[in-house]
Amino acid sequence: MAVIYFLIVLSVLVLIHEVGHFAAARLFGVKADEFGYGFPPRLLGFVKEKGKWKRVGRKDDGPYKNTIWSLNWLPLGGFVRIKGEQADGQDDPDSLNSKAIWKRMVILAAGVGMNWILAIVLFSTVFMIGTNVVLEDLPESARISERSVRITQIMAESPAYKVGLEPNDIVLSIDGVEPTSYKHGRDLIAERGEATFLVRIERDGVAQDIDVTPAYVKELDRVALGVGLAEVGHVSFPPLSAISVGVQITYGYTKAIVITFAEIFRDLATRQSVTQNIAGPVGIAVMTGQIAQQGIVPLLQFAAILSINLAVLNFLPIPALDGGRVVFLLVEKIRRRAMSRNLEAAIHNIAFLILIALILLVTARDIGRNADTIVGGLKGLVGM
């Protein structure tokens, strides 16, 4: 099921991205030769000719007056083939390269723009439905229910870690006293000093009693359990407020992801290594399956975050990506003449091959890290 969920999420994200390119191209009178779901080879294709739909062969790319709509064999998102992107008809009036530089920039940026819009829509939907969040700095329009004090962090090798407490555990009582807030819970723990006491928690709907003994934690330089507590509640918003929150959350994640990418490039430049934990297609597929098991709301949140990641990644100033193509247009604007199309195509192709090689390396590492999960999934598929 993880593979199915992953393909569904990936297809939506990529198709929305391509719809952005397609819509902007048509807005400026640029022809889209083909819009396809999945990647070639083509399975089915149709084009409207003289008011009737005509089936298009597997290797038939036209030219046709209208767009070819195709279904392809590799179900990994989709693509739009815009006239003039390659060497075909670059000087025609409905070609991409015949348009003003600012229009070409808008067409290139429209894909990532749609990914940001999708993230806003998904986050807004999540907050209309309602989700569990930390109850801090919420707008007045927030509707809160099911309040609880939860463990949000466990320090490595701390007393809490050693007795099996986990993030997201609901703290029902501390030494028989129900905490009314995270500050109250923190005070109850501090009052116990180094004495052993009972913590009653709820995990996956089941209550458990765990004996804990605070001890010296080096990172904190004091006696503690080594847990982070927070007040969490089920929060929802009216539609307009949910949209406002969706915009704010999308901005926040975008800023965080940009900073993360900057740190990755800094580490590559200074240490020739990456300290961040990067997941490739296999790792993301495994995470998608795990999150889907938690319900539709967590899956929508995860899809929104992936959509923002796709937007930021695609707009990096790297050849073969949308951001790299925009850089070439800026150079063309400054020079007042275009770079050799053949040279530009060669640079994009080389960069694309490098990106594919990096994806393969990350995928190989993903497989090593998630071997048990992958094997378990394969066994489930074949009924073993």
C-alpha positions as CSV (number, residue, x, y, z in Angstrom):
1,M,0.0,0.0,0.0
2,A,2.9,2.4,0.6
3,V,3.8,2.3,-3.1
4,I,0.2,3.1,-4.0
5,Y,-0.1,6.0,-1.6
6,F,3.3,7.3,-2.8
7,L,2.3,7.1,-6.5
8,I,-1.0,8.9,-5.8
9,V,0.7,11.7,-3.8
10,L,3.5,12.1,-6.3
11,S,1.1,12.1,-9.3
12,V,-1.0,14.8,-7.7
13,L,2.1,17.0,-6.9
14,V,3.7,16.6,-10.3
15,L,0.5,17.0,-12.3
16,I,-0.4,20.1,-10.4
17,H,3.1,21.4,-11.2
18,E,2.6,20.7,-14.9
19,V,-0.9,22.2,-15.0
20,G,0.8,25.4,-13.9
21,H,3.2,25.4,-16.8
22,F,0.3,24.4,-19.2
23,A,-2.1,27.1,-18.0
24,A,0.5,29.9,-18.2
25,A,1.7,28.7,-21.6
26,R,-1.9,28.8,-23.0
27,L,-2.5,32.2,-21.3
28,F,0.3,33.7,-23.3
29,G,-0.6,31.9,-26.6
30,V,2.1,29.3,-26.4
31,K,1.1,25.9,-27.8
32,A,1.4,22.8,-25.6
33,D,2.2,19.9,-28.0
34,E,1.4,17.2,-25.4
35,F,0.1,16.9,-21.8
36,G,0.7,13.4,-20.4
37,Y,0.0,11.5,-17.2
38,G,3.0,9.3,-16.4
39,F,6.2,9.1,-18.5
40,P,6.8,7.6,-21.9
41,P,6.5,5.2,-23.6
42,R,3.0,6.2,-24.4
43,L,0.1,3.8,-23.8
44,L,-2.8,5.8,-25.1
45,G,-3.0,9.2,-26.8
46,F,-5.8,11.4,-28.2
47,V,-6.0,14.7,-30.0
48,K,-8.9,16.7,-31.3
49,E,-8.8,17.2,-35.1
50,K,-11.6,19.0,-37.0
51,G,-14.0,18.7,-34.0
52,K,-13.4,14.9,-33.5
53,W,-11.1,13.0,-31.2
54,K,-8.4,11.0,-32.9
55,R,-6.3,8.3,-31.4
56,V,-2.5,9.0,-31.6
57,G,0.1,6.3,-32.0
58,R,2.8,5.5,-29.6
59,K,5.5,7.3,-31.6
60,D,3.3,9.9,-33.2
61,D,4.3,13.4,-31.9
62,G,2.5,15.4,-34.6
63,P,2.6,18.2,-35.4
64,Y,-1.0,18.7,-34.6
65,K,-2.9,22.0,-34.2
66,N,-4.2,21.0,-30.8
67,T,-2.7,19.3,-27.7
68,I,-2.1,15.6,-27.5
69,W,-3.6,14.2,-24.2
70,S,-1.7,11.0,-23.3
71,L,-1.6,8.2,-20.8
72,N,1.9,6.7,-20.4
73,W,3.4,3.5,-19.0
74,L,5.4,4.9,-16.0
75,P,2.9,6.2,-13.4
76,L,5.3,8.8,-11.9
77,G,3.4,12.1,-12.2
78,G,3.3,13.6,-15.7
79,F,4.7,16.1,-18.1
80,V,3.8,18.9,-20.5
81,R,5.7,19.3,-23.8
82,I,5.7,23.0,-24.7
83,K,6.4,24.1,-28.3
84,G,9.8,25.6,-28.7
85,E,11.3,24.1,-25.5
86,Q,13.5,21.9,-27.7
87,A,14.6,22.6,-31.3
88,D,11.1,22.3,-32.8
89,G,9.4,25.5,-34.3
90,Q,11.4,27.9,-32.1
91,D,10.6,30.8,-34.4
92,D,6.9,30.2,-34.8
93,P,4.5,32.8,-33.2
94,D,3.0,30.2,-30.8
95,S,6.5,29.0,-29.7
96,L,7.9,29.6,-26.2
97,N,11.0,31.3,-27.5
98,S,9.0,33.8,-29.6
99,K,7.6,35.3,-26.4
100,A,8.9,38.1,-24.3
101,I,11.4,37.1,-21.6
102,W,9.0,38.1,-18.8
103,K,6.3,35.8,-20.2
104,R,8.7,32.9,-20.5
105,M,9.7,33.5,-16.8
106,V,6.1,33.4,-15.8
107,I,5.5,30.1,-17.7
108,L,8.6,28.6,-16.0
109,A,7.6,29.9,-12.5
110,A,3.9,28.8,-12.9
111,G,4.7,25.2,-12.0
112,V,6.3,26.0,-8.6
113,G,3.6,28.6,-8.0
114,M,0.9,25.8,-8.4
115,N,2.8,23.7,-5.9
116,W,2.7,26.5,-3.3
117,I,-1.0,27.1,-4.0
118,L,-1.6,23.3,-3.6
119,A,0.2,23.4,-0.2
120,I,-2.0,26.3,0.9
121,V,-5.1,24.5,-0.2
122,L,-4.1,21.3,1.6
123,F,-3.1,23.1,4.9
124,S,-6.3,25.1,4.7
125,T,-8.3,21.8,4.3
126,V,-6.4,20.3,7.3
127,F,-7.3,23.2,9.5
128,M,-10.9,23.2,8.4
129,I,-11.2,19.5,9.3
130,G,-9.1,19.9,12.4
131,T,-5.8,18.5,13.6
132,N,-3.7,18.1,16.8
133,V,-1.3,21.0,17.3
134,V,0.6,22.6,20.2
135,L,-1.6,25.2,21.8
136,E,0.7,28.2,21.5
137,D,0.1,31.6,19.8
138,L,-3.2,30.5,18.2
139,P,-5.6,33.0,16.6
140,E,-8.8,33.9,18.5
141,S,-10.8,32.1,15.9
142,A,-9.3,28.7,16.8
143,R,-11.8,26.1,18.0
144,I,-10.0,23.8,20.5
145,S,-11.1,20.4,21.9
146,E,-9.5,17.3,23.4
147,R,-6.8,19.2,25.3
148,S,-4.0,17.1,26.8
149,V,-0.4,17.3,28.0
150,R,1.9,15.3,25.7
151,I,5.5,14.4,25.5
152,T,7.0,16.1,22.5
153,Q,10.7,15.2,22.9
154,I,12.8,12.5,24.6
155,M,16.5,13.2,25.1
156,A,18.9,10.4,24.1
157,E,20.1,8.2,27.0
158,S,17.9,10.2,29.5
159,P,15.9,8.5,32.3
160,A,12.8,8.9,30.2
161,Y,14.4,7.2,27.2
162,K,15.7,4.3,29.3
163,V,12.2,3.5,30.7
164,G,10.5,3.6,27.2
165,L,8.6,6.9,27.2
166,E,8.0,8.1,23.7
167,P,7.2,11.3,21.9
168,N,3.4,11.8,21.5
169,D,2.6,9.9,24.7
170,I,-0.3,11.6,26.6
171,V,0.6,12.3,30.2
172,L,-2.5,11.3,32.3
173,S,-0.9,11.7,35.7
174,I,2.4,12.3,37.5
175,D,2.6,10.5,40.8
176,G,-1.2,10.4,40.9
177,V,-1.7,14.1,40.0
178,E,-3.2,15.1,36.6
179,P,-1.2,17.9,35.0
180,T,-3.4,20.8,33.9
181,S,-0.7,22.3,31.7
182,Y,2.8,21.6,30.5
183,K,4.2,24.0,33.1
184,H,2.2,22.2,35.8
185,G,3.6,18.9,34.6
186,R,7.1,20.3,34.6
187,D,6.7,21.5,38.2
188,L,5.3,18.2,39.3
189,I,8.4,16.4,37.9
190,A,10.7,18.9,39.5
191,E,9.1,18.5,42.9
192,R,10.0,14.8,42.9
193,G,13.7,15.5,42.9
194,E,15.6,12.2,42.5
195,A,12.8,10.1,44.0
196,T,11.2,7.3,41.9
197,F,7.5,8.0,41.0
198,L,4.8,6.7,38.7
199,V,3.8,8.3,35.4
200,R,0.6,7.2,33.8
201,I,0.5,7.7,30.0
202,E,-1.8,6.9,27.1
203,R,-0.3,5.5,24.0
204,D,-2.4,4.4,21.0
205,G,-5.5,4.5,23.1
206,V,-4.0,2.2,25.8
207,A,-3.1,3.5,29.4
208,Q,0.2,2.4,30.8
209,D,1.9,2.9,34.2
210,I,5.7,3.5,34.1
211,D,8.0,3.9,37.1
212,V,10.6,6.7,36.4
213,T,13.6,7.9,38.4
214,P,15.0,11.4,37.6
215,A,18.8,11.5,37.2
216,Y,21.6,13.9,36.2
217,V,21.3,14.8,32.6
218,K,24.6,16.1,31.2
219,E,23.0,18.2,28.4
220,L,20.8,20.0,30.9
221,D,23.4,20.1,33.7
222,R,20.8,19.1,36.3
223,V,18.6,16.3,37.6
224,A,15.8,15.7,35.2
225,L,13.7,13.1,33.3
226,G,14.9,14.4,29.9
227,V,11.4,15.0,28.4
228,G,9.8,18.0,26.6
229,L,6.1,18.6,27.4
230,A,3.5,20.6,25.6
231,E,-0.2,21.3,25.7
232,V,-1.8,19.8,22.6
233,G,-5.3,20.0,21.4
234,H,-7.5,19.2,18.4
235,V,-7.7,22.6,16.6
236,S,-9.9,23.7,13.7
237,F,-10.8,27.0,12.2
238,P,-13.7,28.6,10.2
239,P,-13.0,28.6,6.4
240,L,-11.5,32.1,6.1
241,S,-9.3,31.7,9.2
242,A,-8.2,28.3,7.9
243,I,-7.0,29.8,4.6
244,S,-5.1,32.5,6.5
245,V,-3.4,29.9,8.7
246,G,-2.7,27.8,5.6
247,V,-0.9,30.7,4.0
248,Q,1.1,31.3,7.2
249,I,2.1,27.6,7.6
250,T,3.1,27.4,3.9
251,Y,5.3,30.5,4.3
252,G,6.9,29.1,7.5
253,Y,7.7,25.7,5.9
254,T,9.0,27.4,2.8
255,K,11.4,29.5,4.9
256,A,12.6,26.4,6.8
257,I,13.1,24.4,3.7
258,V,15.1,27.2,2.0
259,I,17.3,27.4,5.1
260,T,17.8,23.6,5.0
261,F,18.9,23.7,1.4
262,A,21.3,26.5,2.1
263,E,22.8,24.5,4.9
264,I,23.1,21.4,2.6
265,F,25.0,23.5,0.0
266,R,27.2,25.0,2.8
267,D,28.1,21.6,4.1
268,L,28.9,20.3,0.6
269,A,31.2,23.3,0.0
270,T,33.0,23.3,3.4
271,R,32.9,19.7,4.5
272,Q,32.3,17.8,1.3
273,S,29.6,15.9,3.2
274,V,25.9,16.4,4.2
275,T,24.9,16.4,7.8
276,Q,21.1,16.5,7.1
277,N,19.2,13.3,6.7
278,I,18.1,13.3,3.1
279,A,15.5,10.9,1.8
280,G,15.1,9.9,-1.8
281,P,12.2,8.3,-3.6
282,V,12.3,5.0,-1.7
283,G,12.6,6.8,1.7
284,I,9.7,9.1,0.8
285,A,7.6,6.2,-0.3
286,V,8.2,4.4,3.0
287,M,7.3,7.6,5.0
288,T,4.2,8.1,2.9
289,G,2.9,4.6,3.7
290,Q,3.6,5.1,7.4
291,I,1.9,8.4,7.6
292,A,-1.1,7.2,5.5
293,Q,-1.7,4.6,8.2
294,Q,-2.3,7.5,10.7
295,G,-5.2,8.8,8.7
296,I,-6.2,11.3,5.9
297,V,-5.3,14.5,7.8
298,P,-1.6,13.5,8.5
299,L,-1.4,12.4,4.8
300,L,-2.7,15.8,3.6
301,Q,-0.2,17.6,5.8
302,F,2.7,15.4,4.5
303,A,1.6,16.0,0.9
304,A,1.6,19.8,1.5
305,I,5.1,19.6,2.9
306,L,6.3,17.5,-0.1
307,S,4.6,20.1,-2.4
308,I,6.6,22.9,-0.8
309,N,9.8,20.8,-1.1
310,L,9.1,20.2,-4.7
311,A,8.5,23.9,-5.3
312,V,11.7,25.0,-3.6
313,L,13.8,22.3,-5.2
314,N,12.5,23.1,-8.6
315,F,13.2,26.8,-8.3
316,L,16.9,26.4,-7.2
317,P,19.2,28.1,-9.7
318,I,20.5,24.8,-11.1
319,P,20.5,23.9,-14.8
320,A,17.8,21.4,-15.8
321,L,15.4,22.8,-13.1
322,D,12.9,25.6,-13.6
323,G,15.1,28.0,-11.5
324,G,18.1,27.2,-13.7
325,R,16.1,28.0,-16.8
326,V,15.0,31.3,-15.3
327,V,18.7,32.1,-14.7
328,F,19.4,31.6,-18.4
329,L,16.6,34.0,-19.2
330,L,18.1,36.6,-16.8
331,V,21.5,36.2,-18.6
332,E,19.7,36.6,-21.9
333,K,18.0,39.8,-20.6
334,I,21.4,41.2,-19.4
335,R,23.3,40.3,-22.6
336,R,20.3,41.3,-24.8
337,R,20.8,38.2,-26.8
338,A,20.2,34.5,-26.2
339,M,22.9,31.9,-25.5
340,S,23.4,29.3,-28.2
341,R,20.3,27.0,-27.9
342,N,22.5,24.0,-28.5
343,L,24.9,25.0,-25.7
344,E,22.1,25.7,-23.3
345,A,20.5,22.3,-24.1
346,A,23.8,20.6,-23.5
347,I,24.2,22.3,-20.1
348,H,20.7,21.3,-19.1
349,N,21.2,17.7,-20.3
350,I,24.5,17.3,-18.4
351,A,22.9,18.8,-15.2
352,F,19.9,16.4,-15.6
353,L,22.2,13.4,-15.8
354,I,24.1,14.5,-12.7
355,L,20.7,14.9,-10.8
356,I,19.6,11.4,-11.9
357,A,22.9,10.0,-10.6
358,L,22.4,11.8,-7.3
359,I,18.9,10.4,-7.1
360,L,20.2,6.9,-7.7
361,L,22.8,7.3,-5.0
362,V,20.2,8.5,-2.5
363,T,17.8,5.7,-3.5
364,A,20.5,3.1,-3.0
365,R,21.1,4.5,0.5
366,D,17.3,4.5,1.1
367,I,17.1,0.9,0.2
368,G,19.8,0.0,2.7
369,R,18.1,2.0,5.5
370,N,14.6,0.7,4.8
371,A,15.4,-2.9,3.8
372,D,13.3,-4.5,6.5
373,T,10.3,-2.3,5.6
374,I,10.6,-2.9,1.9
375,V,11.0,-6.7,2.3
376,G,7.9,-6.7,4.6
377,G,5.9,-4.8,2.0
378,L,7.0,-7.2,-0.8
379,K,5.9,-10.2,1.4
380,G,2.5,-8.5,1.9
381,L,2.1,-8.1,-1.9
382,V,2.9,-11.7,-2.7
383,G,0.9,-13.1,0.2
384,M,3.9,-14.6,2.0
